[in-house]
Amino acid sequence: QVQLVETGGGLVQPGGSLRLSCAASGNLFRFNTMGWYRQAPDLKRELVAIISRGDSTYYTDSAKGRFSIARGSTENTVYLQMNSLKLEDTAVYFCNARGLRTVGVYYDMDFWGNGTLVTVSS
């Protein structure tokens, strides 16, 4: 029922930048948090950044100072600005939304997009 779609991935040289976008289908609900995870080949999925309804943010240590997460004008959208990209940033990046709220209804669960591939290579 709830679908998240990520865009913005691609091939970039080390030191370059990319901006990822995530949009949730529908406007009749809100989420407690939205964020980005990533998964490199043969590695587990890890948290990159997360933002709450009040716009408080959290970043994993490897992303601090290089990545920035923000909500869009539409509340059910989120962006990840990635600067100074490194080879080790290569991964599939997944959008995550947690805690769906509508009028009189709350679902304590996670929703995931299908991912967008970011490749950092010279």
C-alpha positions as a Markdown table, in Angstrom:
| # | Residue | x | y | z |
|---|---|---|---|---|
| 1 | Gln | 0.0 | 0.0 | 0.0 |
| 2 | Val | 2.8 | 2.4 | 0.9 |
| 3 | Gln | 5.5 | 2.7 | -1.7 |
| 4 | Leu | 8.8 | 4.5 | -1.5 |
| 5 | Val | 10.7 | 5.4 | -4.7 |
| 6 | Glu | 14.4 | 6.5 | -4.7 |
| 7 | Thr | 16.0 | 8.4 | -7.5 |
| 8 | Gly | 19.4 | 10.2 | -8.1 |
| 9 | Gly | 21.9 | 7.3 | -8.1 |
| 10 | Gly | 24.6 | 7.0 | -10.7 |
| 11 | Leu | 28.3 | 7.0 | -11.4 |
| 12 | Val | 30.5 | 9.7 | -9.9 |
| 13 | Gln | 34.2 | 10.2 | -9.5 |
| 14 | Pro | 35.9 | 10.3 | -6.0 |
| 15 | Gly | 35.3 | 13.8 | -4.5 |
| 16 | Gly | 32.2 | 14.4 | -6.5 |
| 17 | Ser | 28.6 | 14.9 | -5.3 |
| 18 | Leu | 25.2 | 13.3 | -5.8 |
| 19 | Arg | 21.7 | 14.2 | -4.5 |
| 20 | Leu | 19.3 | 11.3 | -3.8 |
| 21 | Ser | 15.5 | 11.8 | -3.6 |
| 22 | Cys | 12.8 | 9.7 | -2.0 |
| 23 | Ala | 9.1 | 10.1 | -2.4 |
| 24 | Ala | 6.3 | 8.2 | -0.7 |
| 25 | Ser | 3.0 | 7.5 | -2.5 |
| 26 | Gly | 0.0 | 9.3 | -1.2 |
| 27 | Asn | -0.5 | 12.4 | 1.0 |
| 28 | Leu | -2.9 | 11.0 | 3.6 |
| 29 | Phe | -0.2 | 9.9 | 6.0 |
| 30 | Arg | 2.9 | 11.1 | 7.8 |
| 31 | Phe | 6.0 | 9.2 | 9.3 |
| 32 | Asn | 7.7 | 9.6 | 12.6 |
| 33 | Thr | 11.1 | 9.4 | 10.8 |
| 34 | Met | 12.5 | 9.1 | 7.3 |
| 35 | Gly | 16.1 | 8.1 | 6.5 |
| 36 | Trp | 18.6 | 6.5 | 4.2 |
| 37 | Tyr | 20.4 | 3.2 | 4.5 |
| 38 | Arg | 23.0 | 1.6 | 2.2 |
| 39 | Gln | 24.2 | -1.9 | 1.4 |
| 40 | Ala | 27.4 | -2.8 | -0.4 |
| 41 | Pro | 28.0 | -6.2 | -2.0 |
| 42 | Asp | 28.4 | -8.9 | 0.6 |
| 43 | Leu | 27.9 | -6.5 | 3.5 |
| 44 | Lys | 25.0 | -5.9 | 5.8 |
| 45 | Arg | 22.6 | -2.9 | 5.4 |
| 46 | Glu | 23.7 | 0.0 | 7.5 |
| 47 | Leu | 22.1 | 3.3 | 8.6 |
| 48 | Val | 23.5 | 6.5 | 6.8 |
| 49 | Ala | 21.2 | 9.3 | 8.0 |
| 50 | Ile | 17.8 | 9.8 | 9.6 |
| 51 | Ile | 15.5 | 12.9 | 10.1 |
| 52 | Ser | 12.5 | 13.2 | 12.4 |
| 53 | Arg | 9.2 | 15.1 | 12.0 |
| 54 | Gly | 10.8 | 17.9 | 14.1 |
| 55 | Asp | 13.8 | 18.0 | 11.7 |
| 56 | Ser | 16.3 | 16.6 | 14.2 |
| 57 | Thr | 18.9 | 14.6 | 12.3 |
| 58 | Tyr | 21.4 | 11.8 | 13.0 |
| 59 | Tyr | 24.4 | 10.7 | 10.8 |
| 60 | Thr | 26.6 | 7.7 | 11.0 |
| 61 | Asp | 30.3 | 8.6 | 11.7 |
| 62 | Ser | 31.4 | 8.0 | 8.1 |
| 63 | Ala | 28.8 | 10.5 | 6.8 |
| 64 | Lys | 29.3 | 13.3 | 9.2 |
| 65 | Gly | 30.6 | 16.5 | 7.5 |
| 66 | Arg | 30.0 | 15.1 | 4.0 |
| 67 | Phe | 26.3 | 14.1 | 3.8 |
| 68 | Ser | 23.2 | 16.1 | 4.6 |
| 69 | Ile | 19.6 | 14.9 | 5.0 |
| 70 | Ala | 16.6 | 17.1 | 4.6 |
| 71 | Arg | 12.8 | 17.0 | 4.1 |
| 72 | Gly | 11.2 | 18.4 | 1.0 |
| 73 | Ser | 8.4 | 20.9 | 0.7 |
| 74 | Thr | 6.1 | 17.8 | 0.6 |
| 75 | Glu | 6.4 | 16.2 | 4.0 |
| 76 | Asn | 6.5 | 12.7 | 2.6 |
| 77 | Thr | 9.7 | 13.4 | 0.6 |
| 78 | Val | 13.3 | 13.3 | 1.8 |
| 79 | Tyr | 16.7 | 14.1 | 0.2 |
| 80 | Leu | 20.3 | 13.0 | 0.8 |
| 81 | Gln | 23.0 | 15.4 | -0.4 |
| 82 | Met | 26.3 | 13.5 | -0.7 |
| 83 | Asn | 29.5 | 15.5 | -1.1 |
| 84 | Ser | 33.2 | 14.5 | -1.1 |
| 85 | Leu | 32.2 | 11.0 | -2.1 |
| 86 | Lys | 34.7 | 8.1 | -1.5 |
| 87 | Leu | 35.2 | 4.7 | -3.1 |
| 88 | Glu | 33.8 | 3.1 | 0.0 |
| 89 | Asp | 30.5 | 5.0 | -0.4 |
| 90 | Thr | 29.7 | 2.7 | -3.3 |
| 91 | Ala | 26.4 | 0.8 | -2.4 |
| 92 | Val | 22.7 | 0.5 | -3.1 |
| 93 | Tyr | 21.0 | 3.3 | -1.1 |
| 94 | Phe | 17.6 | 2.6 | 0.4 |
| 95 | Cys | 15.0 | 5.0 | 1.6 |
| 96 | Asn | 13.3 | 4.1 | 4.9 |
| 97 | Ala | 10.1 | 5.5 | 6.5 |
| 98 | Arg | 9.2 | 4.5 | 10.1 |
| 99 | Gly | 6.0 | 4.9 | 12.0 |
| 100 | Leu | 3.1 | 5.7 | 9.7 |
| 101 | Arg | 0.4 | 8.0 | 11.0 |
| 102 | Thr | -3.1 | 8.9 | 9.7 |
| 103 | Val | -6.2 | 10.3 | 11.4 |
| 104 | Gly | -6.9 | 7.8 | 14.2 |
| 105 | Val | -4.5 | 5.2 | 12.9 |
| 106 | Tyr | -0.9 | 4.4 | 13.7 |
| 107 | Tyr | 1.3 | 1.6 | 12.3 |
| 108 | Asp | 4.6 | 0.9 | 14.2 |
| 109 | Met | 6.5 | -0.6 | 11.3 |
| 110 | Asp | 9.2 | 0.1 | 8.6 |
| 111 | Phe | 8.6 | 0.8 | 4.9 |
| 112 | Trp | 11.4 | 0.4 | 2.4 |
| 113 | Gly | 12.1 | 1.5 | -1.2 |
| 114 | Asn | 13.8 | -0.8 | -3.7 |
| 115 | Gly | 17.1 | 1.2 | -3.7 |
| 116 | Thr | 19.2 | 3.3 | -6.1 |
| 117 | Leu | 22.7 | 2.4 | -7.0 |
| 118 | Val | 25.6 | 4.8 | -6.2 |
| 119 | Thr | 28.9 | 3.9 | -7.8 |
| 120 | Val | 32.0 | 6.0 | -6.9 |
| 121 | Ser | 34.9 | 5.2 | -9.3 |
| 122 | Ser | 37.7 | 7.0 | -11.2 |
